[in-house]
Amino acid sequence: MNAHLSTLIIRIAGGDTAFAKLIGLDPSKPGVQQRVHNWKSRGIPSAVVLENYQAITALKNQVTPST
């Protein structure tokens, strides 16, 4: 997923911490928030998108609603 769309999805989710929780990561563990933050410039990895397809698709639809 490209970096721009990833940034919008993470923002819609409520930020780095909220997105981490949404996809089942523990934001209190070392490095988790930084990892999610890095996805804003690198893009959310394909494996993460596939593992959390429904949640990420729902957020993506809020960013780019189908017409």
N, C-alpha and C positions, 0 to 999 in steps of 0.2 A: 504494500500500500504506500502511496506516495506521502511525502512528509507533510505537505499542506493539508491533505485530507486527514491524516493522522492527528495533526495539531487540532483541527476542528472537532474531530471525534472526541479526543481527550478533553477538550474544553467543554463540549456539550455534556460529557459525563460528569463534570464538576471539578475537573483538574486531575493532577497526577495521582493523588492519594485516592480519590473517589474511583478513578478508572482502575487503579491497581486492585482495589477491593472488588469492583465489579467483575473482574476476570479471575478472581480467586487468589490474588497475590496478597501477602501480608506486608502492608506498607511500613510496619514497624521493624521489619528485618533490614539489616544493612544492605544498601545498594538497590533496593526495590524502587524507591522513589526516583533515584538517579536513572535507573534503567528505563522507567516509563518516560521520564523527562527526555532522555536521549531519543526516544521514538518520535518525538516532535520534529527532530531534525533528520532522522534516518528513516522514518516510517515504521509503522507497526509491522513486525516480522510476520511473514506468511503463516508460520506455524501457530502463532498466537491468534491470528485472525481465524484460522481453521478450527482451533480448539474452542474459540468463543464466538463462533459464527453468528449465532442468533442475536446475542447482545450487541456485537459490533455492527451487524446489519441494521438493527433497530436504531442505533445511534447514527449510522450513516444516512438512514432515511430521514432523520431529523435535519441533517445538514443539507442533503440533496433530495428533497421530496420528489417522488415520481409524479408526473403529470398525466 
